[in-house]
Amino acid sequence: MKLWTEPVVEWRSGTDSVAHHARLLTTGELLATWAPAPFEETATDCVRIGEQYWVWQPGIGGISFFEDRPQLTAFPSAQVDPEWFEYLVTRSWLPAIYQIWGRQVLHASAVARSADGSAVAFAGPSHAGKSTMAYGLGRRSGWGLVSDDTLAFSSATVTGTVAINLHRLPNDARLRPASAEYFGGTAPPAEPYDWLTRPPRLTAIYFLDGDPHLACPARVTTLKAGESYALLLEQAHAVTLKLAKHNRQLMQDYLELAATIPVFRLTYRRSFEAIEEVFDMLEDHLRATETQGPPIEIVSIPA
């Protein structure tokens, strides 16, 4: 598959956001309404008119795109800060509309080894520790930060073999205050992975389960494909599940992701006192997995 780095964006200005939103709801098919993200105040409507899709937030602006090409047109309201609007598009809207372009986006953070491009993803719901895990491991020698909170992928079958391809979805590391304070005083920041050298290759996914009372710093268990499929599907970004064609593709891609990539449950002690031991264990576990295959037994570090 041809490497696809990121969509092309054409910026427009001077749009009457409220009036345009009203026209969209009058003439278009309302596909979904997204609740406000933590940094938003207003819900967002997703509308289709013919072959054109619109994502619009009244008073803020929106974007339009077609499903046959990774391009979009952005219409920020004149009253909105352009940098904030770009952040809204990147963090809140793009992860969902990638589905329309045949790329899925998993709610996950990821890192990759600089030497060979092998990537590791950390998945889970909000507050699971995805950004902390990826940022912390990405600070270590030989690692680079691939993504924070959103990991774009697609599946392809070549000569009978399923391949999982990763696609760049621009985002910056966003740590919660406690993590930012901890990492700010202990080591240099995580460097971004160099996609131009080689596309990262996903080799493992860890589904996070933080437990502040865990006796040992961390333990890893192997998940069966059926269990990992259900867990990962819960973390899928999508415009809506009402679009039958795109919904079928989403289900198929996540099924192939779960069947192709080893998925583990990482239960870890949620404490900065233990976090470096967790990173040590992760590196040891990855080395063991590469040489021996996914382990069946529980792997843990004694307290």
Buried (B, 14 or more C-beta within 10 A) or exposed (E): EEEBEBBEBEEEEEBEBEEBBEBBBEEBEEBBEBEEEEEBEEEBBBBBEEEEBBBBBBEBBBBBBBBEEBEBBBBBBEEBEEEEBBBBBBBBBBBBBBBBBBBBBBBBBBBBBBEEBBBBBBBBEEEBBBBBBBBBBBBBEEBBBBBBBBBBBBBEEEEEEBBBBBBBBBBEBEBEEEBBEBBEEEEEEBEBBEBEEEBBBBBBBBBBBBEEEBEBBBBBBBBEBEBBBEBBBEBBBBBBEEBEEBBEBBBEBBBBBBBBBBBBBBBBBBBBEBBBBBBBBBBEBBEBBEEEEBBEEEBBBEE
